[in-house]
Amino acid sequence: MAYLIWVVRILLFVLLFGLAARNTDVVHVRGYLGYEWQAPLALALFSATLLGVVLGVMGAVRTMLYLRKISTDSNKGIPAINLDPITDSEVFPVETSKRAPISYRKAGESLAGDEGA
């Protein structure tokens, strides 16, 4: 299985490298105030992707830190939870063989027990 993963990784790298090698045309990225950046298309796409990943990770880290702070603040007064497995004797204090049957009535008998009513 590990070999298959490495084959897929190498294949993906070769495909992306071939895509980048075929897109070497210079593109002009024009910004505000007359700013202009000239770079190969593959580099411009890679830079935009990298910027998106960095901004996404920064947003996720901010949210994770906020949620961690909330969870630690809310758990300060809560006692520890017992994680020992529950036994059947705790759940069913009566022995299972001495339980009452579900119904005592016979087939065709009414629930009230009187035939004529």
Phi and psi in radians as a Rosetta constraint file:
Dihedral C 1 N 2 CA 2 C 2 CIRCULARHARMONIC -1.136 0.35
Dihedral N 2 CA 2 C 2 N 3 CIRCULARHARMONIC -0.628 0.35
Dihedral C 2 N 3 CA 3 C 3 CIRCULARHARMONIC -1.151 0.35
Dihedral N 3 CA 3 C 3 N 4 CIRCULARHARMONIC -0.674 0.35
Dihedral C 3 N 4 CA 4 C 4 CIRCULARHARMONIC -1.106 0.35
Dihedral N 4 CA 4 C 4 N 5 CIRCULARHARMONIC -0.716 0.35
Dihedral C 4 N 5 CA 5 C 5 CIRCULARHARMONIC -1.101 0.35
Dihedral N 5 CA 5 C 5 N 6 CIRCULARHARMONIC -0.735 0.35
Dihedral C 5 N 6 CA 6 C 6 CIRCULARHARMONIC -1.168 0.35
Dihedral N 6 CA 6 C 6 N 7 CIRCULARHARMONIC -0.635 0.35
Dihedral C 6 N 7 CA 7 C 7 CIRCULARHARMONIC -1.105 0.35
Dihedral N 7 CA 7 C 7 N 8 CIRCULARHARMONIC -0.755 0.35
Dihedral C 7 N 8 CA 8 C 8 CIRCULARHARMONIC -1.118 0.35
Dihedral N 8 CA 8 C 8 N 9 CIRCULARHARMONIC -0.729 0.35
Dihedral C 8 N 9 CA 9 C 9 CIRCULARHARMONIC -1.077 0.35
Dihedral N 9 CA 9 C 9 N 10 CIRCULARHARMONIC -0.789 0.35
Dihedral C 9 N 10 CA 10 C 10 CIRCULARHARMONIC -1.141 0.35
Dihedral N 10 CA 10 C 10 N 11 CIRCULARHARMONIC -0.729 0.35
Dihedral C 10 N 11 CA 11 C 11 CIRCULARHARMONIC -1.083 0.35
Dihedral N 11 CA 11 C 11 N 12 CIRCULARHARMONIC -0.758 0.35
Dihedral C 11 N 12 CA 12 C 12 CIRCULARHARMONIC -1.109 0.35
Dihedral N 12 CA 12 C 12 N 13 CIRCULARHARMONIC -0.715 0.35
Dihedral C 12 N 13 CA 13 C 13 CIRCULARHARMONIC -1.102 0.35
Dihedral N 13 CA 13 C 13 N 14 CIRCULARHARMONIC -0.761 0.35
Dihedral C 13 N 14 CA 14 C 14 CIRCULARHARMONIC -1.119 0.35
Dihedral N 14 CA 14 C 14 N 15 CIRCULARHARMONIC -0.727 0.35
Dihedral C 14 N 15 CA 15 C 15 CIRCULARHARMONIC -1.127 0.35
Dihedral N 15 CA 15 C 15 N 16 CIRCULARHARMONIC -0.784 0.35
Dihedral C 15 N 16 CA 16 C 16 CIRCULARHARMONIC -1.196 0.35
Dihedral N 16 CA 16 C 16 N 17 CIRCULARHARMONIC -0.630 0.35
Dihedral C 16 N 17 CA 17 C 17 CIRCULARHARMONIC -1.153 0.35
Dihedral N 17 CA 17 C 17 N 18 CIRCULARHARMONIC -0.707 0.35
Dihedral C 17 N 18 CA 18 C 18 CIRCULARHARMONIC -1.124 0.35
Dihedral N 18 CA 18 C 18 N 19 CIRCULARHARMONIC -0.681 0.35
Dihedral C 18 N 19 CA 19 C 19 CIRCULARHARMONIC -1.094 0.35
Dihedral N 19 CA 19 C 19 N 20 CIRCULARHARMONIC -0.760 0.35
Dihedral C 19 N 20 CA 20 C 20 CIRCULARHARMONIC -1.173 0.35
Dihedral N 20 CA 20 C 20 N 21 CIRCULARHARMONIC -0.649 0.35
Dihedral C 20 N 21 CA 21 C 21 CIRCULARHARMONIC -1.200 0.35
Dihedral N 21 CA 21 C 21 N 22 CIRCULARHARMONIC -0.544 0.35
Dihedral C 21 N 22 CA 22 C 22 CIRCULARHARMONIC -1.445 0.35
Dihedral N 22 CA 22 C 22 N 23 CIRCULARHARMONIC -0.256 0.35
Dihedral C 22 N 23 CA 23 C 23 CIRCULARHARMONIC -1.954 0.35
Dihedral N 23 CA 23 C 23 N 24 CIRCULARHARMONIC 1.142 0.35
Dihedral C 23 N 24 CA 24 C 24 CIRCULARHARMONIC -1.762 0.35
Dihedral N 24 CA 24 C 24 N 25 CIRCULARHARMONIC 0.135 0.35
Dihedral C 24 N 25 CA 25 C 25 CIRCULARHARMONIC -1.101 0.35
Dihedral N 25 CA 25 C 25 N 26 CIRCULARHARMONIC 2.527 0.35
Dihedral C 25 N 26 CA 26 C 26 CIRCULARHARMONIC -1.391 0.35
Dihedral N 26 CA 26 C 26 N 27 CIRCULARHARMONIC 2.306 0.35
Dihedral C 26 N 27 CA 27 C 27 CIRCULARHARMONIC -2.034 0.35
Dihedral N 27 CA 27 C 27 N 28 CIRCULARHARMONIC 2.689 0.35
Dihedral C 27 N 28 CA 28 C 28 CIRCULARHARMONIC -1.901 0.35
Dihedral N 28 CA 28 C 28 N 29 CIRCULARHARMONIC 2.086 0.35
Dihedral C 28 N 29 CA 29 C 29 CIRCULARHARMONIC -1.808 0.35
Dihedral N 29 CA 29 C 29 N 30 CIRCULARHARMONIC 1.937 0.35
Dihedral C 29 N 30 CA 30 C 30 CIRCULARHARMONIC -1.757 0.35
Dihedral N 30 CA 30 C 30 N 31 CIRCULARHARMONIC 2.240 0.35
Dihedral C 30 N 31 CA 31 C 31 CIRCULARHARMONIC -1.905 0.35
Dihedral N 31 CA 31 C 31 N 32 CIRCULARHARMONIC -2.914 0.35
Dihedral C 31 N 32 CA 32 C 32 CIRCULARHARMONIC -1.374 0.35
Dihedral N 32 CA 32 C 32 N 33 CIRCULARHARMONIC 2.794 0.35
Dihedral C 32 N 33 CA 33 C 33 CIRCULARHARMONIC 1.025 0.35
Dihedral N 33 CA 33 C 33 N 34 CIRCULARHARMONIC 0.598 0.35
Dihedral C 33 N 34 CA 34 C 34 CIRCULARHARMONIC 1.364 0.35
Dihedral N 34 CA 34 C 34 N 35 CIRCULARHARMONIC 0.148 0.35
Dihedral C 34 N 35 CA 35 C 35 CIRCULARHARMONIC -1.287 0.35
Dihedral N 35 CA 35 C 35 N 36 CIRCULARHARMONIC 2.340 0.35
Dihedral C 35 N 36 CA 36 C 36 CIRCULARHARMONIC -2.461 0.35
Dihedral N 36 CA 36 C 36 N 37 CIRCULARHARMONIC 2.386 0.35
Dihedral C 36 N 37 CA 37 C 37 CIRCULARHARMONIC -2.158 0.35
Dihedral N 37 CA 37 C 37 N 38 CIRCULARHARMONIC 2.232 0.35
Dihedral C 37 N 38 CA 38 C 38 CIRCULARHARMONIC -1.938 0.35
Dihedral N 38 CA 38 C 38 N 39 CIRCULARHARMONIC 2.182 0.35
Dihedral C 38 N 39 CA 39 C 39 CIRCULARHARMONIC -2.717 0.35
Dihedral N 39 CA 39 C 39 N 40 CIRCULARHARMONIC 2.814 0.35
Dihedral C 39 N 40 CA 40 C 40 CIRCULARHARMONIC -1.083 0.35
Dihedral N 40 CA 40 C 40 N 41 CIRCULARHARMONIC 2.620 0.35
Dihedral C 40 N 41 CA 41 C 41 CIRCULARHARMONIC -1.024 0.35
Dihedral N 41 CA 41 C 41 N 42 CIRCULARHARMONIC -0.720 0.35
Dihedral C 41 N 42 CA 42 C 42 CIRCULARHARMONIC -1.093 0.35
Dihedral N 42 CA 42 C 42 N 43 CIRCULARHARMONIC -0.693 0.35
Dihedral C 42 N 43 CA 43 C 43 CIRCULARHARMONIC -1.199 0.35
Dihedral N 43 CA 43 C 43 N 44 CIRCULARHARMONIC -0.679 0.35
Dihedral C 43 N 44 CA 44 C 44 CIRCULARHARMONIC -1.126 0.35
Dihedral N 44 CA 44 C 44 N 45 CIRCULARHARMONIC -0.747 0.35
Dihedral C 44 N 45 CA 45 C 45 CIRCULARHARMONIC -1.142 0.35
Dihedral N 45 CA 45 C 45 N 46 CIRCULARHARMONIC -0.730 0.35
Dihedral C 45 N 46 CA 46 C 46 CIRCULARHARMONIC -1.105 0.35
Dihedral N 46 CA 46 C 46 N 47 CIRCULARHARMONIC -0.719 0.35
Dihedral C 46 N 47 CA 47 C 47 CIRCULARHARMONIC -1.130 0.35
Dihedral N 47 CA 47 C 47 N 48 CIRCULARHARMONIC -0.741 0.35
Dihedral C 47 N 48 CA 48 C 48 CIRCULARHARMONIC -1.131 0.35
Dihedral N 48 CA 48 C 48 N 49 CIRCULARHARMONIC -0.715 0.35
Dihedral C 48 N 49 CA 49 C 49 CIRCULARHARMONIC -1.127 0.35
Dihedral N 49 CA 49 C 49 N 50 CIRCULARHARMONIC -0.779 0.35
Dihedral C 49 N 50 CA 50 C 50 CIRCULARHARMONIC -1.093 0.35
Dihedral N 50 CA 50 C 50 N 51 CIRCULARHARMONIC -0.727 0.35
Dihedral C 50 N 51 CA 51 C 51 CIRCULARHARMONIC -1.096 0.35
Dihedral N 51 CA 51 C 51 N 52 CIRCULARHARMONIC -0.715 0.35
Dihedral C 51 N 52 CA 52 C 52 CIRCULARHARMONIC -1.121 0.35
Dihedral N 52 CA 52 C 52 N 53 CIRCULARHARMONIC -0.715 0.35
Dihedral C 52 N 53 CA 53 C 53 CIRCULARHARMONIC -1.141 0.35
Dihedral N 53 CA 53 C 53 N 54 CIRCULARHARMONIC -0.767 0.35
Dihedral C 53 N 54 CA 54 C 54 CIRCULARHARMONIC -1.091 0.35
Dihedral N 54 CA 54 C 54 N 55 CIRCULARHARMONIC -0.779 0.35
Dihedral C 54 N 55 CA 55 C 55 CIRCULARHARMONIC -1.137 0.35
Dihedral N 55 CA 55 C 55 N 56 CIRCULARHARMONIC -0.674 0.35
Dihedral C 55 N 56 CA 56 C 56 CIRCULARHARMONIC -1.133 0.35
Dihedral N 56 CA 56 C 56 N 57 CIRCULARHARMONIC -0.744 0.35
Dihedral C 56 N 57 CA 57 C 57 CIRCULARHARMONIC -1.146 0.35
Dihedral N 57 CA 57 C 57 N 58 CIRCULARHARMONIC -0.694 0.35
Dihedral C 57 N 58 CA 58 C 58 CIRCULARHARMONIC -1.083 0.35
Dihedral N 58 CA 58 C 58 N 59 CIRCULARHARMONIC -0.729 0.35
Dihedral C 58 N 59 CA 59 C 59 CIRCULARHARMONIC -1.147 0.35
Dihedral N 59 CA 59 C 59 N 60 CIRCULARHARMONIC -0.678 0.35
Dihedral C 59 N 60 CA 60 C 60 CIRCULARHARMONIC -1.202 0.35
Dihedral N 60 CA 60 C 60 N 61 CIRCULARHARMONIC -0.698 0.35
Dihedral C 60 N 61 CA 61 C 61 CIRCULARHARMONIC -1.129 0.35
Dihedral N 61 CA 61 C 61 N 62 CIRCULARHARMONIC -0.712 0.35
Dihedral C 61 N 62 CA 62 C 62 CIRCULARHARMONIC -1.064 0.35
Dihedral N 62 CA 62 C 62 N 63 CIRCULARHARMONIC -0.780 0.35
Dihedral C 62 N 63 CA 63 C 63 CIRCULARHARMONIC -1.168 0.35
Dihedral N 63 CA 63 C 63 N 64 CIRCULARHARMONIC -0.726 0.35
Dihedral C 63 N 64 CA 64 C 64 CIRCULARHARMONIC -1.089 0.35
Dihedral N 64 CA 64 C 64 N 65 CIRCULARHARMONIC -0.756 0.35
Dihedral C 64 N 65 CA 65 C 65 CIRCULARHARMONIC -1.119 0.35
Dihedral N 65 CA 65 C 65 N 66 CIRCULARHARMONIC -0.671 0.35
Dihedral C 65 N 66 CA 66 C 66 CIRCULARHARMONIC -1.133 0.35
Dihedral N 66 CA 66 C 66 N 67 CIRCULARHARMONIC -0.786 0.35
Dihedral C 66 N 67 CA 67 C 67 CIRCULARHARMONIC -1.178 0.35
Dihedral N 67 CA 67 C 67 N 68 CIRCULARHARMONIC -0.618 0.35
Dihedral C 67 N 68 CA 68 C 68 CIRCULARHARMONIC -1.139 0.35
Dihedral N 68 CA 68 C 68 N 69 CIRCULARHARMONIC -0.694 0.35
Dihedral C 68 N 69 CA 69 C 69 CIRCULARHARMONIC -1.123 0.35
Dihedral N 69 CA 69 C 69 N 70 CIRCULARHARMONIC -0.747 0.35
Dihedral C 69 N 70 CA 70 C 70 CIRCULARHARMONIC -1.119 0.35
Dihedral N 70 CA 70 C 70 N 71 CIRCULARHARMONIC -0.761 0.35
Dihedral C 70 N 71 CA 71 C 71 CIRCULARHARMONIC -1.192 0.35
Dihedral N 71 CA 71 C 71 N 72 CIRCULARHARMONIC -0.642 0.35
Dihedral C 71 N 72 CA 72 C 72 CIRCULARHARMONIC -1.256 0.35
Dihedral N 72 CA 72 C 72 N 73 CIRCULARHARMONIC -0.599 0.35
Dihedral C 72 N 73 CA 73 C 73 CIRCULARHARMONIC -1.196 0.35
Dihedral N 73 CA 73 C 73 N 74 CIRCULARHARMONIC -0.640 0.35
Dihedral C 73 N 74 CA 74 C 74 CIRCULARHARMONIC -1.414 0.35
Dihedral N 74 CA 74 C 74 N 75 CIRCULARHARMONIC -0.325 0.35
Dihedral C 74 N 75 CA 75 C 75 CIRCULARHARMONIC -1.670 0.35
Dihedral N 75 CA 75 C 75 N 76 CIRCULARHARMONIC 0.109 0.35
Dihedral C 75 N 76 CA 76 C 76 CIRCULARHARMONIC -1.182 0.35
Dihedral N 76 CA 76 C 76 N 77 CIRCULARHARMONIC -0.660 0.35
Dihedral C 76 N 77 CA 77 C 77 CIRCULARHARMONIC -1.702 0.35
Dihedral N 77 CA 77 C 77 N 78 CIRCULARHARMONIC 0.130 0.35
Dihedral C 77 N 78 CA 78 C 78 CIRCULARHARMONIC -1.634 0.35
Dihedral N 78 CA 78 C 78 N 79 CIRCULARHARMONIC 2.270 0.35
Dihedral C 78 N 79 CA 79 C 79 CIRCULARHARMONIC -1.222 0.35
Dihedral N 79 CA 79 C 79 N 80 CIRCULARHARMONIC 2.840 0.35
Dihedral C 79 N 80 CA 80 C 80 CIRCULARHARMONIC -1.169 0.35
Dihedral N 80 CA 80 C 80 N 81 CIRCULARHARMONIC 2.596 0.35
Dihedral C 80 N 81 CA 81 C 81 CIRCULARHARMONIC -1.629 0.35
Dihedral N 81 CA 81 C 81 N 82 CIRCULARHARMONIC 2.362 0.35
Dihedral C 81 N 82 CA 82 C 82 CIRCULARHARMONIC -1.398 0.35
Dihedral N 82 CA 82 C 82 N 83 CIRCULARHARMONIC 2.065 0.35
Dihedral C 82 N 83 CA 83 C 83 CIRCULARHARMONIC -1.780 0.35
Dihedral N 83 CA 83 C 83 N 84 CIRCULARHARMONIC 0.259 0.35
Dihedral C 83 N 84 CA 84 C 84 CIRCULARHARMONIC -1.199 0.35
Dihedral N 84 CA 84 C 84 N 85 CIRCULARHARMONIC 2.552 0.35
Dihedral C 84 N 85 CA 85 C 85 CIRCULARHARMONIC -1.152 0.35
Dihedral N 85 CA 85 C 85 N 86 CIRCULARHARMONIC 2.544 0.35
Dihedral C 85 N 86 CA 86 C 86 CIRCULARHARMONIC -1.500 0.35
Dihedral N 86 CA 86 C 86 N 87 CIRCULARHARMONIC 2.336 0.35
Dihedral C 86 N 87 CA 87 C 87 CIRCULARHARMONIC -1.607 0.35
Dihedral N 87 CA 87 C 87 N 88 CIRCULARHARMONIC 2.852 0.35
Dihedral C 87 N 88 CA 88 C 88 CIRCULARHARMONIC -1.132 0.35
Dihedral N 88 CA 88 C 88 N 89 CIRCULARHARMONIC -0.544 0.35
Dihedral C 88 N 89 CA 89 C 89 CIRCULARHARMONIC -1.192 0.35
Dihedral N 89 CA 89 C 89 N 90 CIRCULARHARMONIC -0.463 0.35
Dihedral C 89 N 90 CA 90 C 90 CIRCULARHARMONIC -1.330 0.35
Dihedral N 90 CA 90 C 90 N 91 CIRCULARHARMONIC -0.634 0.35
Dihedral C 90 N 91 CA 91 C 91 CIRCULARHARMONIC -1.404 0.35
Dihedral N 91 CA 91 C 91 N 92 CIRCULARHARMONIC -0.768 0.35
Dihedral C 91 N 92 CA 92 C 92 CIRCULARHARMONIC -2.045 0.35
Dihedral N 92 CA 92 C 92 N 93 CIRCULARHARMONIC 1.595 0.35
Dihedral C 92 N 93 CA 93 C 93 CIRCULARHARMONIC -1.166 0.35
Dihedral N 93 CA 93 C 93 N 94 CIRCULARHARMONIC -0.407 0.35
Dihedral C 93 N 94 CA 94 C 94 CIRCULARHARMONIC -1.538 0.35
Dihedral N 94 CA 94 C 94 N 95 CIRCULARHARMONIC 2.483 0.35
Dihedral C 94 N 95 CA 95 C 95 CIRCULARHARMONIC -1.103 0.35
Dihedral N 95 CA 95 C 95 N 96 CIRCULARHARMONIC 2.488 0.35
Dihedral C 95 N 96 CA 96 C 96 CIRCULARHARMONIC -1.201 0.35
Dihedral N 96 CA 96 C 96 N 97 CIRCULARHARMONIC -0.454 0.35
Dihedral C 96 N 97 CA 97 C 97 CIRCULARHARMONIC -1.353 0.35
Dihedral N 97 CA 97 C 97 N 98 CIRCULARHARMONIC -0.318 0.35
Dihedral C 97 N 98 CA 98 C 98 CIRCULARHARMONIC -1.793 0.35
Dihedral N 98 CA 98 C 98 N 99 CIRCULARHARMONIC 0.278 0.35
Dihedral C 98 N 99 CA 99 C 99 CIRCULARHARMONIC -1.261 0.35
Dihedral N 99 CA 99 C 99 N 100 CIRCULARHARMONIC 2.619 0.35
Dihedral C 99 N 100 CA 100 C 100 CIRCULARHARMONIC -1.281 0.35
Dihedral N 100 CA 100 C 100 N 101 CIRCULARHARMONIC 2.557 0.35
Dihedral C 100 N 101 CA 101 C 101 CIRCULARHARMONIC -1.160 0.35
Dihedral N 101 CA 101 C 101 N 102 CIRCULARHARMONIC 2.818 0.35
Dihedral C 101 N 102 CA 102 C 102 CIRCULARHARMONIC -1.161 0.35
Dihedral N 102 CA 102 C 102 N 103 CIRCULARHARMONIC -0.711 0.35
Dihedral C 102 N 103 CA 103 C 103 CIRCULARHARMONIC -2.544 0.35
Dihedral N 103 CA 103 C 103 N 104 CIRCULARHARMONIC 2.473 0.35
Dihedral C 103 N 104 CA 104 C 104 CIRCULARHARMONIC -1.744 0.35
Dihedral N 104 CA 104 C 104 N 105 CIRCULARHARMONIC -0.182 0.35
Dihedral C 104 N 105 CA 105 C 105 CIRCULARHARMONIC -1.349 0.35
Dihedral N 105 CA 105 C 105 N 106 CIRCULARHARMONIC 2.669 0.35
Dihedral C 105 N 106 CA 106 C 106 CIRCULARHARMONIC -1.575 0.35
Dihedral N 106 CA 106 C 106 N 107 CIRCULARHARMONIC 2.896 0.35
Dihedral C 106 N 107 CA 107 C 107 CIRCULARHARMONIC -1.102 0.35
Dihedral N 107 CA 107 C 107 N 108 CIRCULARHARMONIC 2.283 0.35
Dihedral C 107 N 108 CA 108 C 108 CIRCULARHARMONIC 1.519 0.35
Dihedral N 108 CA 108 C 108 N 109 CIRCULARHARMONIC -0.124 0.35
Dihedral C 108 N 109 CA 109 C 109 CIRCULARHARMONIC -1.455 0.35
Dihedral N 109 CA 109 C 109 N 110 CIRCULARHARMONIC 2.465 0.35
Dihedral C 109 N 110 CA 110 C 110 CIRCULARHARMONIC -1.307 0.35
Dihedral N 110 CA 110 C 110 N 111 CIRCULARHARMONIC 2.889 0.35
Dihedral C 110 N 111 CA 111 C 111 CIRCULARHARMONIC -1.205 0.35
Dihedral N 111 CA 111 C 111 N 112 CIRCULARHARMONIC -0.562 0.35
Dihedral C 111 N 112 CA 112 C 112 CIRCULARHARMONIC -1.333 0.35
Dihedral N 112 CA 112 C 112 N 113 CIRCULARHARMONIC -0.427 0.35
Dihedral C 112 N 113 CA 113 C 113 CIRCULARHARMONIC 1.650 0.35
Dihedral N 113 CA 113 C 113 N 114 CIRCULARHARMONIC -0.145 0.35
Dihedral C 113 N 114 CA 114 C 114 CIRCULARHARMONIC -1.798 0.35
Dihedral N 114 CA 114 C 114 N 115 CIRCULARHARMONIC 2.273 0.35
Dihedral C 114 N 115 CA 115 C 115 CIRCULARHARMONIC -1.318 0.35
Dihedral N 115 CA 115 C 115 N 116 CIRCULARHARMONIC -0.604 0.35
Dihedral C 115 N 116 CA 116 C 116 CIRCULARHARMONIC -1.523 0.35
Dihedral N 116 CA 116 C 116 N 117 CIRCULARHARMONIC -0.223 0.35
